[in-house]
C-alpha cells in the first residue's frame, strides 16, 4: 500500500511514539491528522508540519468519530495508528498490608489501554472499509495498534497494565480475521523499553537501568524505530493479524 497521498490518523500523535510516527508518515507523503489531548504539542505539530490537529479522547466514541471524520475529510483514509497513553494504576494484587488492589484503578487502566484501543479500532476500521479497494488484492488500508511486551511478561506491580496490553495483543488476530472480507488489515507493535522525551531528566536514569538489560543493542529503544516499523507495517500488505515485538530481544524480569 502506498502511503503517499493517503490520509493517516495518528491517535496519541503528540506523544513520543506518536510524534515520531506523525513525522515519518508526513515525510512519506501522507496527509496526517494528529488526534490527542495535548493541545500545545498538537498545535505545534500542526504549525510546523502542516498536519491537522484535533483534540481527541480515545475512550470517547463521539470524540474519536470526530477525529475519523477529519481524517476522511483530509483524503482517502487508509491508515490509522493508535499509540495513545494515559493514566495507569499499579501495585501488587494483594499489598504487604493484606489489602487487595483497588478495583477502580484496574478499571481505569483497562478503559484507557484496552477499551480505548478497541474504540479507535472499530471506528477507524469502519471508515477505512468505506474507501475504494486498491490493486489486485483489494486492500483498503490498515489499523496499527500498540501493545507492549508487558502483555507477555508483565512485571510485579503491572497487573492492570499487563492485562490491558495482553488484551490488545489478543484482539489483533481476531480483528484481522473479522475485517479480512473488507480488505482492512490489523497489526500491532509491542514495544519494549522506549526512551521518549516525556521522561525528561529521568530518561538518563532509565537508560542506565534498562540499557544493560537489553541483549542487543544495549540501550533503550527510540521513538524513531517505532515509527520506522509502523511505516513498514503500512507498506507491507502481507503483514496482517500479527503482533511485532520491538524490544532488542528484551524479556521483562519479574521486577
N, C-alpha and C positions, 0 to 999 in steps of 0.2 A: 504494500500500500504506500502510495506517495504521501508524504507529509506536506509537501509544498502545495499551497493553495487550499488545504483543508482547514476547517475550523477545529480548534482544540480547546477543551475546557480543563483547567487545572484547579482542582479543589484543594485548598491549602497552598495556593500558588504564591503566597507572600512569605511562607516559611523557608527554612533552609533547603530541604529537598525540593519543595515546590518552586522556589525562585530559580534554582539551577535548572529545573525542568522547563520552566517558562522560557528562560534564556535559550536553552537548547532547541526547543521546538520553534521558537521565533526565528532563530538563526537558520533553521531548516526550511523556513518559508511558511510556517503555519500562521493562521490568524488566531491569536491566543486570547482567551478570556480567563482572567485571574479571578477566582472565587475564594474569598477569605473573610475573616472578621478583623484583620489588621489593616485598618483604613489607611494609615500613614504609609505603610510599606506598599500596599496595593496601589495607591495613587502615585507613589514614587515610580513604581514599575511602569505604570500607565504613561506617565510623562516621559520616562527615559526611553522606553521601547516601542511606544505606540500601540500597546496592547489595551484591552478593555479590562476595567476592574469593576466587579460587582460584589457588594457586601453579601456574604452568604454564610448561613449556619447549616452545616452538613446534616444536622439532626432534624431540621425542619423541612417538611415536604414542600411548602409554598416557597420557601427561600431557595431551595435547590432547583425547583421548577423554574423560577425566575432566571437563575443563572443558566440553565439549559436553554431557555428561550433566547437569552443573549448570545449563546454560542450558535444557535441555529440562525440567528439574525446576521451573525458575522460571516457566514458562508456555509459550505457543505460540512455539516457537523459529523466528523468521523472519529474523533479522538477524545476520550475522557480519561483523565489521570486523577486519582484520588490519593492524596498524601496528607490529609488534614490531621492536625493534632488536637490537643485539648487536655482537660484535667484527667488525671488517673490516680486512683487510690492504691494503697499498698498496705503491707503489713502481713503478719502471719495469720493463717486461718484461725488459730487459737493462740492468743498472746501469752506472754510469760505470766501475766496475771490471771490467766484462765478465761479471759473474756473472748467470745467469738468475734470474728471480723464483722464489722458493720455491714448490714445488707445494703444500705443506701449507697455507700461508696462503690460497692460492686456494681450496682445498677447503673450508676452514673458512668463508670468506666466502660461498661458494655454498651451503653447508649451512644457514647461518643465514638468508640473504636470499632464497634461491630454494627450496631443499628445504623449509625451514620454512614458507614460504608455501603450497607445494603440500600439505604435511601438514595445515595448517589448512583449506585449501580443500576437500580431499577429505572430511575428516571432518565439517566443518560442513555441506557440501552434502548429504551423505548423510542427516544428521539433519533438515535443513530439508525435504528431499524427503518425509519421513515425516509432515509436517503436512498438515492438510486444505487443499485449494485454496481460494482466495478469489475471489469475483466471477466475472464472465463470462469473463475471460481465463484463469482457472485458475492464477494465480500463487501460489506458495507462499512466496517470500522472496528474499533477495539476499545475496550474499557480496561485500564490498568489500575489495579488496586494495590494497597500497600499493607502487607502483613508484617511479620517480624520473626527473627529466629527465636524470640521468646515464646512464640506459638508452638515451637517444637520442644525446647528445653528451657522453660521458664525457671527463673531463679527463686529462691526463698524470698517471700515478700511480694512477688509479682503475680499472684494468682488471678486477680481481676483482669490485668492487662494481658497475661498469657492466655486466659480464656477467650478474651475478645479477639486477639490476633489469631488464635487457633481457629476461631470461627471464620475469620476472613479466609484463612487457608482452606478450610473445609468447603466454603462456598464456591471456590474458584472452579473446580471441575464441574460441579452441578450447574452452575450458571452458564458455563461454556456449552454444556450439553443442552440446556434449556434454549439457549439463543442460537444454536447451530442452524436451525431452519431459516433464521433471519439473516444469516451471514454476519453476525456480530461475535467477535472473539472476546474472551475474557482471560487475562493473565494477571499474575500478581508478583510483586517483588517482596522478598523477605530480607530486609537489611539486617546486618549485624550492628556493630557499634559505628555509627556515622557521626563525625565531628561537624556540627553545624555552628553557624555564628551565634545561635541562641545561647550557647553555653558561655559565651564571653570569656572572662579570665579563667573560669573553671575548666575551660577546654584543655588547658595545659596539664592540669591535674588528671583529667580523664585520659588524655593521651598517654601520660606517664603510667597510668594504671592499666589501661586496656591494650595499648600498643604492643607490649611484650607478650601478651597472651594470644595474639593473632598469629597463626602459623606462618603465613606469608601473604602479602607483605606485612612486616611487623609494625603496623600502625593502624589507627582507626581509618574507616572509610571516609570518602569525600563526597559531598553532595553532587559534584560533577560526575562522579562514577555512577551514582544512581540515575542521573539524567541521561547519561550515555546508554545505560541499559534500557531505560524507557524508550528512547529513540529506536533502539534495535527491536524491541518488542512491538513497536508500532509498524516497523517496516517489514518484519519477517512474518509473512502470512501463515506460516506453518507452526508458529508458536501459539498454542491455544490450550486452555484448561490446565496450565502449568504454573507452579509457584517456583520462582527462581531465587535461590539464596544468594545474597550479595554480602559476603562476610569474611573473605580471606581464609576460609576453612575453619573459622572460629566455631566452637561449640561451648555454649554457656556452662560454666561450672555451677554447682548448687548455689553458691553465693560468692 
